[in-house]
Amino acid sequence: MVKNTSIHRYSSLKNDIYFKVFWIIILFLNAAICDGQHFSDTLQIRTIIVTSKSVVKEEAGRTAVKIDSISMLKALTSSLSDLVSQNTPIFIKEYGRGAMATASFRGTAPSHTQVSWNGINLNSPMLGMVDFSMIPVYFTDNVTLLYGSGSLSERSGALGGTVKLENSVDWQDRISGRLLTGVGSYGSKDEFFKIRGGNKKIQSQTRAFYNYSDNNYPFVNKLIANIDPQTGNYHYPTQRNENSKYQNYGILQEFYLHPTEKSILTFRYWYQNNDRSLPRLLTNETDVNANINRQAEQAHRSLAEWKYYTRKGTLNISAGANIQLSNYQLRTKVSGASDQISTDSHSKSASYLMRVSYNYQITDKLSLISSANSDLNSVNSINSPPNNEAQGYKIERNDYSVSVQLSKSFSSRLSANISSREDITGGQSTPIIPAAGFEYHPLNNQSYLVKGSLSRNYHQPTLNDLYYIPGGNPLLKAEEGYMADFGTGYSGTIGDMNLNVTLNGYCSGINNWIIWLPTPQGYWEPYNMKRVNTSGLEFNGGINGKAGLYRYHFNANYAITRSINRDDPRSWADESIGKQLPFIPEHSANVVANISRSKYHLTWLWTYYGERFTTTSNDKTSKFDLLYPYYMNNLCFGKEISLNHGVFDLEIKILNLFNENYRTVLQNPMPGRNYSLLIRYDF
């Protein structure tokens, strides 16, 4: 159901936020007390199931990649955008250091990539996407990427894929923790803290972080030039990235309870505050005190979860909230007077969710997973220009979803699954969303496999797409995607070396693709394109082992991505048909190489993105039409020092080793060579 109500000021919403979060926590604390009379420890239950019965491969046919522990450790002080760009072929579009970063998964739009945190969808119901620069790697333990139809195991809507963030618990009876401190170029400071403790019945885990940077790196501006009247040569000025400071901090508190043998209760709360100035464009020639963009954001995320294990299944009930507050201002500083504010916008987006799922082992070779979701999404967006009436919108939308998946192992070599999902969005139901996949091992040792999947998917317009003022289009249709995946892989041991290689091909057709285009009235408005076809190949290879005194770990990714506009021409001069969509590279690759000996370790991270067009017609006539390919090299060197009660690790990072001049979007400069020093203490 959709409601339209009058506009309210942003400040009146704060008490409402804390009130709702408070009652969610109280509700599930009461549930924990009521259910606290069952049994105790799950590890023994899981061991019985695994050793006595064959395991059904419920993920058969899906393409899923889990980022390894070494890469996670090297990215502890980084954001999710750095982790994903350095370890996967997914294109991360950055608007500057510390600025917004979005993901293009298999050539799709940022809103087609979903991010979940322990079952909570982090995508904003207002914008439909996630700012990857605002998610610290330090707040998660496992990062898994679900490509294409594999994302339907979480929810619908991810036409590209899903990034799945999960936290884990250590049930050992001890206290442990981690301290990190770092300093770097451009006045950068990083502080991280983690402590956990408990026993087999209860565990507490607390994490906190703080980072700050002046972010005033120098760059050569090649969009502004002076001409020497005698030689005719161009002289490009060296400038600094002014008014781009950022400061981020947050805390994550987790409680794990083992009230009975067969049940686990989990409570999580994640608070984060981000305050940053947005970088100036390269073509900006105004005074440093003019056109200052600043954005402040807060996020409150809470989750309560109950798992109950039976002899043949697992029941999971969870409820949570994802509340995001944002304030954006565009101002000019005036000497001797108050700042002139030309734009002052506030928004609150909130999602309250409930999920119930049950995984039932029908037989040793057959399982059934059923789930039901309920989401209440709301947005209150207000823009208050000076001396003008405030404008915006306030909307609520209820979304419901039910799904069923049947998985069967026909033999030790062949597994398959089929699933069906039904969504109801704002009172309107979508057609059935089916999916099917298989996995086959032709060799006796199961080192080699082939797999494939077929599915349909739907992505609903965001609330901004429908109701933004000015420009929202309530007549938009849902995007409909058809996807096919086929892949092969090998995993085995050669001597002392472990080898993993996979090759996947995919294709999809997305009808009613939503794109924002300028209008004659001077603002932008979303439209449905008839069709976009995406296709490509993805390669991943990894080796690790030991050679003499050295341990090594290498991982490489390469992707070819085609995302082609198959819309009808909008005019006789429309040259976008049959062309690659803007800002999506056709070629991307990365390599992570880690070598260690004794207490020393060396890591090299290499990233490559091919050329990206900035226009739908793929023109190459000016420097504004094309973003050139770039190669990024980062080098890390460190040493561990063992102590009686812990381990110190000192690490030096050299980022952009060869001082590459690059951009991921137009008119937003990126830093050259820079350094950081990190000290980590684990106890």
C-alpha positions, 0 to 999 in steps of 0.5 A: 500500500502506498501513502502520500502525506504532507511534508514534515521537517527532518528534525521531527523524525529523530525521536521516531527512529530511536522509538522504533529501534527501542521497541524492536530490541525489547520485543526480541529480548522478551522472545529470548526469555520466553524461548530460553528453556530448550537445549545447548550447543549446536556444534555436536548436532551439526557434526552428527548430520554431516558424518552420518548423512550425505549433504545435499548441494543446495547451491548447485549451479550457482556462481558464488565466490568467497573472498579468502581470509588473506585478502580480508586481512589485508583490507581490514582498514579499507572499505568494501569498495577497495576489497571488491575492486581488488579481489573481483572483476566487479567494476567499482565507480569511485567519485574520488577518494573518500567519496561515493563508490558504487558497483557494476555487477556483470554490466548492470546498474548500481541498483541491480547490485544488492548488499545484505548483512546477516540477512538485512538488505542494506540497499536504500529504498530511496536510491536503491543502491549501496555506497560501498565506500561507507561499509568498513571491511572491519565490521564483517568476517565473511564476504561472499559474492552471488552472481546472477541467478545465485542471488535469488537464494537471498531475495529478488531484484539483484539483476547483477548479483548480491554481495553477502556480508556475514559475521561469525562467532567463536564459542571458545572460553577466552577473551581475545581482541585486536587493536589497529592504528594507522597513519598515512598521506594527506593527514589520514588517521585510522583507529580500529578496536575489537574485543570478544569474550565469553564461554559456550553459553554466551559471547559478546563481541564489540568492534569500533573504528574511526578514520579521518583524512584531510584528503588534500592530495595534489593533481595535475588538472588537464581540463584547465590550461594556460597557453604560452603565447610564444610557443603555443604550448599548453601549461596545466596547473597543479592543484590540490583536492580542496574541501574534501575532508572526511571523518567516519566512525562507528560501533558494532555490538553483537551478543550470541546466546546458547540457551539450549542445545538446539537453539542460538539467539543473536542480537546485533546493533551497528551504528555509523556516522559519516561526514564528508565534503564532496570533491570539486570537479576539475572544471571548477574555477571558482574560489575555494570558498565557493560551491562547497558540497558537504554530506552527513549520514547516519546509519542505525542497523539492528538485528535479532535472530533465533535459530532452532535446530531439529533432527532434520531441519533448521528454523530461522526467525529474524527481524531487523531495521535499517535506518539511514539519515542523510543531510546534504548542503551546498554552500558558499562561505562569505567573509564577515557574513553567514554562509550562503546556503543554496541547497539544504536537503534532508532525507530519512529512509527506513526498512523494517523486516521480518524473515522466517525460513525453514530448511528441511532434510526430507531424505539423505538426498533431498531437501526443502527450503521455504522462506517468507519475508515482510519488509516495510520501506519508508522514505521522507525526502525534503529539500528546503531551498532558501526563500522558497517553499520546501518540496519533497515526498513522504512514502511508505511501501509494504513488500512481501515475498515467499519462496520454495527451493527443492534440492536433490543429489541424484548421485555423488556426481550430480546435484540439482535444484529448482526454486520458485519465488512470488513477490508482492510490492506495494499491493501488486504481485509479480509473476512467478520467479523460477530458477533451476540449476545443476552441478555435475562431476564427470570424474571419480575424484570430483576434481572437475565440474560443470554447472549451469543455471536458468532464472527469471528475476524482477527489480522494482523501481526505487521510491526516488524513481517513482516519486522524486520531485521533480522528475519521479515517474509513477508509471515506470514498469518493473525491470524484468530479467532472464538469465543463463549461466554455464561454467566449469571448474577444476580443484585439486592438488599438484604436489604441494600446490593447491590449484583452483580454476573456474570459467563461467559464461553468462548472458541475460536480457533485461526488459524495461531497464530504468534510466534517468535522462534529461528533459526539456524542462531542465531536470532529469526523469526516469524512463523504461528502455525496451531492452538491455542485453548483458553477456560475458566471460569470467575467469578465476584462478588461484594457487597456494602452497609452500616452496622451501621456506616460502609460503605463497598465495596467488589469485587472479580474476579476468572478465569480459563484460558486454552491456548493450543497449537494445532500445528503440531509437528515441529520435532519428539522431539516436546513436546509442542503439547497439552500443556499450552502456556508459561507464562499464568497462569491457575488460577488467582484471586483478591479481593478488600475490602474497609471499611469506617467509618466517615472520615476513610477508609481502603482498602485491595487488594489481587492478586493471580496468579497460576504457569506459565510454561516458556517452550512450553513443560511445563517441571518442571525439573529445577527452570528455567522451572516454575514460582511458584504461588504467593499471593500479599497483599497490604494495604491502610489506610487513613483519610479525613480532610474537610476544608472550600474550599476543602478536604485533604486525607492522605493515607499510603500504604503498598505494598507486605504486607507479603514480598512475594518473587515472579517473573512474568518472569524469572530472573527479581526480584520484590520488597519485602515489601515497603511503600508510603505516599500520600497526596491528596487535592481536591478543 
